[in-house]
Amino acid sequence: MKTSIDTEDQILAIVCHLAPLAGISYIIAPLLIYLLKKDSPFVREHAAESLNFQLSVLIYGAISGILCLIFIGILMLAALGIFSFIVMILATVAAAKGQSYRYPLTIRFVN
């Protein structure tokens, strides 16, 4: 169900999810948008989700990197990369449609 959302808010929500895919700071872009647009519930929700997911991926990546000492870490890093790419695209599509999205396997640091 699509609600009436400002175009600017919708674009900022999309940027929160696309910034990491574009190679723009994985954590800083969603954090800045979160801090600057706290008054918009839609943008705040998407920025918090993106920030939580990027922090979770950072932790999962560090664990996988350590496990590269044994072969399983390499496989985990590959799976993490593919998984991250897919769910970030799904989140971007949801934001473009004006819908909420909850990243799976995400530790909720920020609400």
Secondary structure as GFF3:
##gff-version 3
##sequence-region A 1 111
A	DSSP	alpha_helix	7	21	.	.	.	ID=ss1
A	DSSP	alpha_helix	28	36	.	.	.	ID=ss2
A	DSSP	alpha_helix	41	66	.	.	.	ID=ss3
A	DSSP	three_ten_helix	67	69	.	.	.	ID=ss4
A	DSSP	alpha_helix	72	96	.	.	.	ID=ss5
###
